Amino acid sequence: MLDLKFIRDHPDDVREALVKLNETAPIDEILELDARRRELLAEADALKHRRNLVSKQIGRMKEKDHRLIEEMREVGARIKGLDGKLGLVEEELQQLLLLVPNMPDESVPVGRDESENVLVRSVGEPRQFDFEPLPHWDLGPTLDIIDFERGVKVSGTRFYILKGLGARLQRAAITWMLDVHLKEHGYIEVYPPFLVHSKCLVGTGNLPKFADNLYRYEPDDLWMIPTAEVPVTNLHRDEILPVGSLPIKYVSYTTCFRREQMSAGRDTRGIKRGHQFDKVEMVRFVEPETSAEHLEELVSNAERIAELLEIPHRVVEMCTGDLAFSALKKYDVEMWAPGVQEWLEVSSCSNFGAFQARRASIRYRPEQGAKPRFVHTLNGSGLGLPRVMIAIMENYQQADGSIVIPEVLRPYVDGLELISSVA
């Protein structure tokens, strides 16, 4: 969340940022509650000061002044009442602060929506086919590696089955991506729970704003994770990280669950959008002065996967109107999919600044004896399935409908080079 003092001192800057973000937030209500909170604090503190002085005075008396004693009882009752009011105001204020998005970094391009995102770079040339490339929703069933009908039969719309070499190829891709991030990029692997408490989702900014997009088991206050970012970021919730411990770099594979709210007729075919999908996620905890540099490095880590797969990709910077709620700066890495004729987002890399750390109370000591500071958190997909699967199938397809397995993945499938109808 944003620092309350920042909102109090720079309300016009916050309002201006909200316009750029195409967002709304209860800034006026926050300022009113903050003023009321400070009034109650001042009144309660004044009464507590008087009670302390009078209590010392009474303690020195040889004969007790019953008038003063009765007055202090009344003062105590007033203090209790003020503390009760203060607690309610602070609770309401906290809930309203959770609705305020992060402030965009000054370097973020101003734009209305995704149409004004900025292309940073393109890497690789799309393959030129001497046949009409098929979309994955035709390739998969023909090769018997995707079963849409049985996925719907088992769980309903937006579910599918990977089977045979389809399931094996995805498992190979996940293991290979983890290995790249561990061996080349120096991450620590984490395998977290897929269910988390609500306070974890509050910490990352998913709650309360995006509750409708999440699956929940209410009796135990457990939520199915929308991304590994949630449990991994909360590994250090309510902690003060010791001197010299930063940066911390985690990589994690999880299944993710989201109640996709999709427009009618948009992305209704194939496996691009689903309620359940797999993803490899990178999460970093860093010192504030280094977070901009770490974001660029995070993007580079995501791009490395696309480069090794030899699939054309591009990097796009989000403008203010398309910036995520918790991010102060964000890039997408997109792979080209020739069958669907679309650039598919396979990674979103975000710098959250202190936004998540303030919500989750994650701090560090810059040096011995120093006052704790909030860390900066970052995350990025490294990469997300199943869009990587779409890109592999469609870029590596052959005229006969078979799919060549990328060279980097072959050691993970016992050297197999081709997925064909006779495999």
Secondary structure, DSSP 8 states (H G I E B T S, - for coil): ---HHHHHH-HHHHHHHHHHHT----HHHHHHHHHHHHHHHHHHHHHHHHHHHHHHHHHH-SS--HHHHHHHHHHHHHHHHHHHHHHHHHHHHHHHHTTS-----TTS---SSGGG-EEEEEES-----SS----HHHHHHHHTSEEHHHHHHHH-TT--EE-THHHHHHHHHHHHHHHHHHHTT--EEE---SEEEHHHHHHHT-TTTTGGGS-EEGGGTEEE-SSTHHHHHGGGTTEEE-TT---EEEEEEEEEE------TTSS-STTSS-SEEEEEEEEEEE-GGGHHHHHHHHHHHHHHHHHHHT--EEEEE--GGG--TT-SEEEEEEEEETTTTEEEEEEEEEEEETHHHHHHTEEE-SSTT---EE-EEEEEEEEETTHHHHHHHHHSB-TTS-EE--GGGGGGGTT--EE-TT-
